[in-house]
Amino acid sequence: MNFNYKNLKKDVNFEKRIEITCNMNNAKCEFIQGKIIGIDKTNISVIEPHRVNISIKSKKLLVLYFDKDNLFLYDRTIPLTIKKLVMLLKAIKEEYNG
């Protein structure tokens, strides 16, 4: 079986918003490019979403996204918005400061 990989299209402006959100809350973020993995000679493909590893204090968060409308915490069962991400980062920051 042969696999072919294509990079998933990035939304640079959306990633910049996430980066600014993290910087405002003293969190570090690392972006990992998503991929479309296809199996040769079949019509089967798998989409691996973009990942954002966020570290704040000793906590680590994994945020997945396909595009600006599909943002998730850890897996696709926990939908997320930028506003919810800001509240989550502030709550974690206050937990350690309080």
C-alpha positions in Angstrom: 0.0 0.0 0.0 1.3 3.4 -0.9 0.3 6.6 0.7 0.4 10.1 -0.6 0.5 13.2 1.5 -0.7 16.7 0.8 -0.6 19.6 3.2 -3.9 20.9 4.4 -4.5 24.6 3.5 -3.5 26.8 6.4 -5.3 29.9 7.5 -2.5 32.3 8.5 -4.8 35.0 9.8 -6.6 32.5 12.1 -3.3 31.1 13.4 -2.2 34.7 14.1 -5.3 35.2 16.2 -4.6 32.1 18.2 -1.0 33.2 18.6 -2.0 36.7 19.9 -4.5 35.1 22.3 -1.8 32.9 23.7 0.7 35.7 24.0 -1.7 37.9 25.9 -2.2 35.1 28.4 1.5 34.2 28.8 1.0 30.9 27.0 3.3 29.4 24.4 1.9 27.8 21.3 3.3 25.6 18.6 1.5 25.0 15.3 1.7 21.6 13.4 0.6 21.5 9.8 -2.4 19.2 9.0 -2.3 16.7 6.2 -4.5 14.9 3.8 -3.4 11.3 3.6 -4.6 9.4 0.6 -4.2 5.7 -0.2 -3.1 5.1 -3.8 -5.5 3.2 -6.1 -8.4 3.8 -3.8 -10.8 6.6 -3.1 -10.0 6.5 0.6 -8.4 9.5 2.3 -7.9 10.7 5.9 -7.7 14.3 7.0 -5.4 15.0 9.8 -6.3 18.4 11.3 -3.9 21.2 12.1 -2.8 21.0 15.7 -1.8 23.7 18.2 0.1 22.7 21.3 -0.5 25.3 24.0 1.5 25.4 27.2 0.5 27.6 30.0 2.2 27.1 33.4 2.4 23.4 33.8 -0.8 22.7 31.8 -0.8 21.5 28.2 -3.7 21.9 25.8 -4.2 20.4 22.4 -6.4 22.4 20.0 -7.3 20.9 16.6 -8.7 22.9 13.7 -9.6 22.3 10.1 -10.5 26.0 9.4 -11.7 29.0 11.4 -15.2 27.5 11.9 -14.0 24.1 13.1 -11.9 24.5 16.3 -11.9 21.7 18.9 -10.3 21.0 22.3 -8.5 17.6 22.4 -10.9 15.9 19.9 -14.0 16.6 17.9 -16.3 16.1 20.9 -15.4 19.5 22.4 -16.1 22.4 20.0 -14.3 25.6 20.8 -14.3 29.2 19.8 -11.7 31.9 20.2 -13.7 33.4 23.0 -13.9 30.1 24.9 -10.2 29.6 24.4 -9.5 33.0 25.9 -11.7 32.2 28.9 -10.0 28.8 29.4 -6.5 30.4 29.3 -7.5 33.1 31.7 -9.0 30.5 34.1 -5.8 28.5 34.0 -3.7 31.6 34.6 -5.8 32.8 37.5 -5.7 29.3 39.1 -1.9 29.6 39.4 -2.0 33.3 40.4 -4.8 33.0 43.0 
